[in-house]
Amino acid sequence: MARLRENTQFSSSSKLPLGLLNFFIYGTMVIFAAFFQLYLQDIGMDKMEIGSLMAIGPFISLLAHPFWRHLSDRGQNIRVVLLLMMTGLLVMGHLVFKANTYHMLYLSMVLLFFFQSPLLAQTNSLTLGYIGNNGRKFGTYRLWGSLGWTFIALTAGPIIDSVGQNGISLLFSITLMLATGSALLLPSINQSTNTPWISSTEIRHTLQNKYFLAFVIFGMLVSIPNSINGIFMPLFISDLGGSRFQVGGAVFLSTIFEVLAFVLLSRFLKRKMTYLMACLTFVSLLFALRWNLMAEATSPIQIILIQILHAVTFGGFFYVGTKLTALFLPRPLRSAGQAVYAFALSGMSGVIAGLLGGWIFQNFGPVIMYKMGVALALIGALGFGLMWRKIRKNGYSPVIPQKEEV
């Protein structure tokens, strides 16, 4: 949780720059997430090469997050660190789009991911630093981010097409510079993330919990196809003759209802383990349905409409999974559990998705790739269903390890 070390008042004149910072940071991220694969395809890379390049990101994030977090804690000024990250990202983005060999492209991508992967986490910490521990205000600024993501996703395609091959680099640079300008308009404050470090002992005790370990493994099986879709869905639309505007439309529809899904889940979902396990099983089955519909899709419009299911599937899976992580583990291990859960479902799943998805797409086509996603989601749903049955029959309560202090 971000912590202020000065009695700096966050004036009303600073609210707009903070909102615009979130808007343009998320807008920058969606340009990269939705359209960069198409740029790589335009310069001659095949699906396997694109997948292996995108798989670098989750791996580099494992090193980047601790580094930037340590730098923020040491300097006690997240705003300066965030400005440093955005400057580095701007420079690395320029190098990526100017790379004329694969070696130069891969090296510049490693450096780009080093600056880019922790950007959203640092932006969230900075926002909390200005507004304090106020969940309602944070939700408002998170909404600014969602608006930036959806608006720029919808408008980026026509802009890139109208400019030409350099359109994505130009739009990426302009959006990132607007984010940097917004950060410069914010008042200076001294703050640190003040987040406790997670010890190897805590991680080991977390992984010794067999129920939690099974929960993470089945979660990875369901998460891998979702990561594959995130990487290769734009290329699938392109292969079916779709435009960048349609790619942006698919991303727009996949996220526009996310906020509503989270609000409904937080309001109506019961905090009971058997109930949440049943919900997770159902959501995994919806994932399987979603990937089967993708395998059967024959036009970009069908893919765009299928993306509406993202709010229910990903939103439900993320929310319920986070709640279950807290229920599977005793309080002293919950931070370590959330770290393991995030590492497995974002880091490991992303690496596997890039390599495996790229290989299958390149050699067997998108239909087989999505059919594999159906199989993985069904295996995950079966695992969650068996866990639900066992917990319902025998009950469950988290146990604090006794041998070592946590």
Secondary structure, DSSP 8 states (H G I E B T S, - for coil): --EESS-----GGGHHHHHHHHHHHHHHHHHHHHHHHHHHHHTT--HHHHHHHHTHHHHHHHHHHHHHHHHHHHHT-HHHHHHHHHHHHHHHHHHHHH--SHHHHHHHHHHHHHHHTTHHHHHHHHHHHHH-S-HHHHHHHHHHHHHHHHHHHHHHHHHHHHH-TTHHHHHHHHHHHHHHHHHHTS----EE-------HHHHHHHHT-HHHHHHHHHHHHHHHHHHHHHHHHHHHHHHTT--HHHHHHHHHHHHTTHHHHHHHHHHH----HHHHHHHHHHHHHHHHHHHHHHHH--SHHHHHHHGGGHHHHHHHHHHHHHHHHHHHS-GGGHHHHHHHHHIIIIIIHHHHHHHHHHHHHHHH-HHHHHHHHHHHHHHHHHHHHHHHHHHHHH-------SSS--
